[in-house]
Amino acid sequence: MLLIIKLFFSFIQVGLFSVGGGYAAIPLIQEQIVNVHHLMTMEEFTDLITIAEMTPGPISINSATFVGTRLSGIAGAVICTVGCILPSFIICLLLAYFYYKYRKFSGVQKVLAALRPAVVALIANAGFSILMLGLFEADKHSFQWDDLRVVELILFLSAFLILRKFKISAVQIIFGTGVIGTLSYILIFSIQNFFS
């Protein structure tokens, strides 16, 4: 029961402070679940974020649902999802009322414009953390260049270039790199076992 309450209030905070959409919620979820409460390792969290990214729907809600399911089953999924949605729901109702009443006011546009750089910084921070974990199996503060994972680097660069040049769907890129990465590691382990 204590875990359920802790999850609910953690995701209330995530829902309350993740300004700018789903990707902005990822560093907040990481902070609450991995860093503050130590309910998951960074590796487990990254795996859940990857699954949340691949499934339909907003990534923040998917992440909340997957984290809740992992930590406390169906009840955890419901509590985390409701906790993540509730602040946005209440704030959206209030903002919709005030926005339609005061939308001509220039101060409203200035506030929205001022929030954009913070949202970009939150998304960049989350992406960089996941990239460091994928390439070095470490967070951005403790990585060593000797730990660079070459297969992951090649897959990342290839996926980035293909995505930018050919505008292929991100889902196809994720699926393709997953298949190629799995086959690469099967081949590497087979060669290592053959020579050992």
C-alpha positions, 0 to 999 in steps of 0.5 A, a space after each residue: 500500500 505504501 508503494 502505491 501511495 508513493 507511486 501516485 504522488 510521484 506521478 502527480 509530480 510528473 504530471 504537474 511539472 512535465 510542461 511541453 509534452 510526453 518527452 519532457 516527462 521522461 527526465 521527471 519520471 527518471 528522477 522520481 523512480 530511479 534517482 529519488 525512490 530507487 525503485 528501478 535501475 536505469 537499465 530497467 527504466 530505459 527498457 520500459 521507455 523503449 517499450 513505451 516509445 514503440 507502443 501507440 499513445 502518448 509516451 508519458 502515459 505509456 511510461 507511467 502505465 509500464 512503470 506502474 505495471 512493473 512495480 505494482 501490477 494492474 493497480 500500479 498501472 492504474 494509479 501511475 496513469 491516473 496520477 500522471 493524467 490528473 494534474 494535466 486534466 485539471 490544469 487544462 480545464 482551468 487554462 482552457 477557461 482562462 485562455 478563451 477569456 484572455 487569449 488576446 492579451 499579449 502577456 499570454 503569448 509571451 509566457 508560452 514563448 518563454 516556456 519553449 526553451 525549457 521544454 527543449 532543454 528537458 527533451 535534450 537532457 532525456 535524450 542525452 541520458 538515454 544515448 549515454 546509457 545505450 552507448 556506454 551503459 553508464 549515465 552522462 556523469 560517469 561514462 568512460 570512453 573505454 566502455 564505448 559499445 561499437 555495435 550500438 554506436 554504428 546502429 545509432 549513427 546509421 539510424 540517425 542518418 537513415 531517419 534524416 535522409 529518407 524520412 522513414 518511420 521511427 517505428 521501422 527504424 526502431 524495429 530494424 535496429 532491434 533486429 540488426 542489433 540482435 543478429 549482430 550480438 548473436 553473431 559476435 557471441 557465436 564467434 567468441 564461443 567458437 574461438 574460446 
